[in-house]
Amino acid sequence: MNARDMVGWNLRRLRVTKGLSQEALGLLAGCEPSYIGRIERGRENTTIETLEGLAAVLDAHISAFFVTPEAGAEKPASLRPGRKPKA
């Protein structure tokens, strides 16, 4: 796994764990939601400054983006699509 794929895998893992959509994370971090998607797919070579902002929103240390997934680990699951049900 190359570095961009590793960062993307971990970004998705952290984002889904927090229950944030790409749109919500983008708004909180000051990034376009499509940019978040490209990072997660390993299509974007992002900056350290952007990773610092994302880490702050996700309450994570920047090093969390560089954790090597365990062998055979499945891609982090997607959030359930659509709006959350009203309480």
Phi, psi and omega in degrees: 000128180279172186298318180297318178295321179296315178298315180297317179300313181289325176299313180297317179302312181292319181296313181294321178301323179280350180075027181259139172282167175299322179296313181297315179297318179300316180296316181292327183264356180076031179238157174289139177303325179294329177293319177301315179299318179293323176297313182298329179274000180075022182263352186239136175260091188279167181267161176298322179300317177295317179298323176297318178295317178295318179298320180297316179295324183273003182053047181229160173277148182303332179295341179297340179282349185246023177279127179283124178297149177296151179302131179080004179295136179280152177301139179305140182294156176279159171287156177297131181289159176091181183280154176287145179295147179287142181278000000 
